[in-house]
């Protein structure tokens, strides 16, 4: 209770709120399909894709960031303390944070020259909270009215559904196991990298403006009280 009060007071003192973000399918899509390497090498995607191998793993993860996500972080950082809550492994999530906060220095994208370091305040993973449900008090105990959550799933937040802005599931890589399960009866298998047209059609992004409007409305209404 004391920590909850201290966190709430700290936010109020700085006129900030807490923003909780999911990782997978919210701001990126990951695959271990080795053919993803063909896409990651392409000049069109080199600034928005990344790969890494976790200790003890033989094959790399290839990740594709949701379009506009880094700019979104900069846009909301002045009004929110940003936290990540994922059901992924900690080592995996830490690699994601490292890449988000340290874009490649040789990037051709001028936006990647901006400073993203220290934007993310806190990280909770399934290694920290071994549960198939996300519990807000395990991440950042505070007055729940001061928290907004962006996630592609509401069902994992049984005690905080009113805080969730649901964003549609970000899918980029064809033929990931979960996508094939979703489209088992409606799609034929497609080879990754076989055509850029297919990939371009898969870049589906919730309009950043819609999310930002929702956040700004939330902030304005809260501090009017």
C-alpha positions as MATLAB code, in Angstrom:
seq = 'XXXXXXXXXXXXXXXXXXXXXXXXXXXXXXXXXXXXXXXXXXXXXXXXXXXXXXXXXXXXXXXXXXXXXXXXXXXXXXXXXXXXXXXXXXXXXXXXXXXXXXXXXXXXXXXXXXXXXXXXXXXXXXXXXXXXXXXXXXXXXXXXXXXXXXXXXXXXXXXXXXXXXXXXXXXXXXXXXXXXXXXXXXXXXXXXXXXXXXXXXXXXXXXXXXXXXXXXXXXXXXXXX';
ca = [
       0.000    0.000    0.000;
       2.866    2.355    0.832;
       4.569    1.710   -2.523;
       1.257    2.295   -4.299;
       0.823    5.670   -2.577;
       4.420    6.680   -3.275;
       4.154    5.790   -6.972;
       0.857    7.640   -7.285;
       2.268   10.723   -5.570;
       5.363   10.671   -7.758;
       3.210   10.638  -10.916;
       0.939   13.413   -9.671;
       3.883   15.564   -8.653;
       5.256   15.409  -12.200;
       1.835   15.597  -13.901;
       2.451   12.264  -15.545;
       0.521    9.030  -16.016;
       1.681    5.443  -16.501;
       1.607    3.827  -19.942;
       1.901    0.036  -20.084;
       2.797   -1.578  -23.404;
       2.707   -5.194  -24.478;
       5.510   -6.319  -26.832;
       4.637   -9.139  -29.233;
       1.938   -8.259  -31.775;
       1.511   -4.849  -30.134;
       4.622   -3.052  -31.342;
       6.485   -5.815  -33.149;
       6.193   -9.227  -34.775;
       8.842  -11.931  -34.316;
       9.653  -15.109  -36.210;
      12.354  -17.782  -36.219;
      11.801  -18.655  -39.870;
      15.326  -18.621  -41.400;
      13.951  -17.167  -44.627;
      13.265  -13.931  -42.748;
      16.939  -13.163  -43.288;
      16.106  -12.387  -46.928;
      13.743   -9.635  -45.842;
      15.983   -8.266  -43.087;
      18.729   -7.718  -45.669;
      16.451   -5.777  -48.018;
      17.133   -2.023  -48.031;
      13.443   -1.272  -47.504;
      13.305   -3.128  -44.196;
      16.823   -2.934  -42.771;
      15.954   -0.045  -40.427;
      12.809   -1.710  -39.094;
      14.044   -5.280  -38.681;
      16.524   -6.821  -36.286;
      17.852  -10.273  -35.419;
      19.537  -11.830  -32.403;
      20.361  -15.249  -30.968;
      19.609  -15.944  -27.315;
      22.094  -17.887  -25.187;
      21.457  -21.613  -25.545;
      19.443  -21.179  -28.751;
      20.618  -22.365  -32.157;
      18.483  -20.149  -34.352;
      18.003  -16.368  -34.366;
      14.847  -14.399  -33.766;
      13.921  -11.936  -36.511;
      11.782   -9.034  -35.408;
       9.902   -6.361  -37.343;
       8.916   -3.200  -35.493;
       5.480   -1.696  -36.019;
       5.677    1.357  -38.307;
       5.951    4.615  -36.353;
       6.538    2.979  -32.975;
       9.760    4.773  -32.046;
       8.250    8.161  -32.895;
       5.213    7.190  -30.854;
       7.483    6.619  -27.836;
       8.991   10.072  -28.217;
       5.560   11.644  -28.650;
       4.146   10.226  -25.411;
       7.269   10.203  -23.211;
       6.649   13.726  -21.946;
       3.286   12.768  -20.490;
       3.833    9.138  -19.496;
       6.202    6.875  -17.628;
       6.510    3.946  -20.031;
       6.477    0.341  -18.835;
       6.628   -2.952  -20.744;
       4.722   -6.055  -19.657;
       5.154   -9.204  -21.725;
       4.564  -12.931  -21.433;
       7.843  -13.506  -23.253;
      11.160  -14.569  -21.693;
      13.205  -11.870  -19.965;
      16.305  -12.407  -22.126;
      14.171  -12.003  -25.248;
      12.464   -8.872  -23.919;
      15.778   -7.331  -22.861;
      17.132   -7.769  -26.390;
      14.044   -5.979  -27.706;
      14.493   -3.066  -25.287;
      18.178   -2.811  -26.159;
      17.343   -2.529  -29.872;
      14.473   -0.073  -29.341;
      16.647    2.231  -27.249;
      19.734    1.880  -29.455;
      18.830    2.022  -33.170;
      21.721    1.145  -35.511;
      24.092    4.094  -35.866;
      24.511    3.425  -39.584;
      20.772    3.669  -40.190;
      19.607    5.595  -43.248;
      16.482    6.701  -41.375;
      17.041   10.190  -39.836;
      14.501    9.378  -37.111;
      16.847    6.687  -35.810;
      19.365    9.391  -34.858;
      17.034   10.567  -32.091;
      17.623    9.677  -28.454;
      15.430    6.793  -27.296;
      17.513    5.854  -24.282;
      15.839    5.627  -20.870;
      12.349    6.018  -22.342;
      11.312    2.648  -20.897;
      11.085    2.789  -17.115;
      10.308   -0.798  -16.219;
      10.071   -4.300  -17.705;
       8.089   -7.280  -16.416;
       8.216  -10.682  -18.141;
       6.842  -14.178  -17.614;
      10.062  -15.002  -15.744;
       9.113  -12.360  -13.169;
       5.403  -13.209  -12.984;
       4.779  -16.815  -14.117;
       1.116  -16.444  -15.006;
      -1.031  -16.456  -18.139;
      -2.710  -13.291  -16.868;
      -1.184   -9.845  -16.489;
      -1.460   -8.238  -13.080;
      -1.054   -4.480  -12.972;
       0.021   -4.354   -9.338;
       2.981   -6.649  -10.112;
       4.293   -4.157  -12.656;
       3.703   -0.749  -11.124;
       1.471   -0.440   -8.050;
      -0.371    2.890   -8.212;
      -3.848    4.371   -8.497;
      -5.279    2.347  -11.414;
      -7.031    5.465  -12.726;
      -3.593    6.782  -13.662;
      -2.739    3.842  -15.912;
      -3.448    3.244  -19.574;
      -2.566   -0.032  -21.282;
      -1.982   -0.704  -24.978;
      -2.201   -4.383  -25.880;
      -3.500   -6.491  -28.752;
      -5.370   -8.608  -26.159;
      -7.814   -7.562  -23.455;
      -8.447  -11.052  -22.081;
      -5.019  -11.200  -20.406;
      -5.956   -8.214  -18.202;
      -8.880   -9.615  -16.147;
      -8.610   -6.943  -13.450;
      -7.834   -3.962  -15.666;
     -10.028   -4.239  -18.763;
     -11.206   -0.639  -18.448;
      -7.608    0.557  -18.702;
      -6.886   -1.211  -21.993;
      -6.805    0.401  -25.415;
      -6.863   -2.649  -27.657;
      -4.739   -2.336  -30.768;
      -5.154   -4.790  -33.612;
      -2.672   -7.631  -33.787;
       0.426   -6.657  -35.752;
       1.355   -9.416  -38.209;
       4.190   -8.981  -40.666;
       5.978  -12.276  -41.248;
       4.092  -14.798  -43.396;
       3.882  -18.413  -42.320;
       4.551  -17.959  -38.616;
       3.015  -20.870  -36.743;
       0.332  -18.776  -35.059;
      -0.656  -17.079  -38.319;
      -0.941  -20.433  -40.063;
      -3.222  -21.600  -37.247;
      -5.389  -18.521  -37.772;
      -5.560  -19.018  -41.518;
      -5.439  -22.802  -41.714;
      -8.523  -23.093  -43.887;
      -8.295  -19.854  -45.801;
      -4.725  -19.446  -46.997;
      -2.135  -21.394  -48.908;
       1.413  -21.603  -47.548;
       3.563  -18.718  -48.808;
       7.309  -18.560  -48.982;
       8.830  -15.678  -47.070;
      10.663  -13.258  -49.324;
       9.095  -14.624  -52.505;
       7.490  -11.310  -53.356;
       7.723   -7.824  -51.912;
       4.079   -7.187  -52.786;
       2.881   -9.764  -50.273;
       5.060   -8.259  -47.564;
       3.948   -4.723  -48.274;
       0.320   -5.789  -47.949;
       1.148   -7.256  -44.543;
       2.350   -3.972  -43.061;
      -0.806   -3.226  -41.120;
      -0.605   -0.440  -38.588;
      -3.251    0.988  -36.305;
      -3.251    4.691  -37.115;
      -0.868    6.318  -34.689;
      -3.062    9.422  -34.608;
      -5.980    7.418  -33.205;
      -3.925    6.111  -30.300;
      -2.389    9.516  -29.607;
      -5.821   11.175  -29.544;
      -7.006    8.582  -27.047;
      -3.994    9.158  -24.822;
      -4.267   12.947  -24.938;
      -7.983   12.749  -24.134;
      -7.197   10.478  -21.189;
      -4.574   12.895  -19.841;
      -6.769   15.979  -20.244;
      -9.767   14.401  -18.543;
      -7.713   13.014  -15.653;
      -6.033   16.271  -14.688;
      -9.327   18.150  -14.930;
     -10.591   16.209  -11.916;
];
